[in-house]
Amino acid sequence: MKEHSPIMVLSEETPESVTFRFNGNRWAMATLILGVILLGLVGKLYLSDFSPDWILFTAGFFGLLLVYSSIYSATADQWLTVSGNRKTVKFYKKNLHGLVEWEKSSREFRGIQVGRHLRSSNWQIALVCSDGVELYIGENVFGALTLEQATNLAMKVSNRTGIKVCKFKLGK
């Protein structure tokens, strides 16, 4: 199973660099609250002997997934810095699955793709490595709301590194 990195949002910008970061604290809190509520409901239904076992199992499974998601998000630290001085991209990700850290020259990237999935109303910006790995950046956790915002964000990275903004991709 391939792990997909969450969208990193613009957190710091200087004339020389741009830093994107994943901040999972809000997501961690939201999923923890929902997971605990769901597990509490499962416990209450189990004690009242009201529901069939398959409902308890299904609700309990989703409750556990939500709690796992909150732990994953709360312990995740992920950022990407684009350096205009060195024309490099540095990526760092530490989570429950381990640590990934690298720095690549801008020549090691295919491009920056701007587009959206068929059912999405938000625009996605993907920094595509030469090995095919896509790192998603955006203004918020959903990407960018308009094509103009997505293009402007992609150009911030392109102007500092020389990585070309590719033709828009539509659908996946």
NORVEN-V367498 format. One record per residue. PSI is psi in whole degrees, -180 to 180 (* if undefined). Layout:
psi = [PSI | PSI]
This chain:
psi = [127 | 131 | 132 | 128 | 143 | 167 | 130 | 137 | 154 | 122 | -24 | 140 | 129 | 171 | -26 | -26 | 163 | 133 | 132 | 144 | 146 | 122 | 103 | 7 | -43 | -45 | -41 | -44 | -44 | -46 | -32 | -46 | -48 | -40 | -44 | -41 | -45 | -43 | -37 | -40 | -42 | -44 | -43 | -44 | -37 | -44 | -29 | -8 | 39 | -35 | 152 | 155 | -36 | -32 | -44 | -44 | -47 | -49 | -40 | -40 | -47 | -35 | -44 | -39 | -40 | -41 | -42 | -43 | -39 | -41 | -44 | -49 | -39 | -29 | -6 | 138 | 118 | 133 | 161 | 127 | 129 | 119 | 121 | -30 | -46 | -6 | 50 | 164 | 125 | 130 | 138 | 131 | 123 | 127 | -166 | -21 | -7 | -159 | 133 | 127 | 130 | 162 | 127 | 148 | 156 | -21 | -15 | 18 | 141 | -36 | -175 | 121 | 134 | 130 | -166 | 156 | 159 | -40 | 5 | 141 | -12 | 151 | 141 | 145 | 120 | 126 | 114 | 117 | 161 | -23 | 6 | -9 | 134 | 128 | 122 | 133 | 158 | 180 | -28 | -179 | -8 | -2 | -124 | 149 | -32 | 162 | -40 | -43 | -43 | -42 | -42 | -42 | -43 | -38 | -30 | -41 | -45 | -43 | -30 | -27 | -23 | 2 | 129 | 142 | 118 | 171 | 151 | 141 | 134 | 122 | 161 | *]
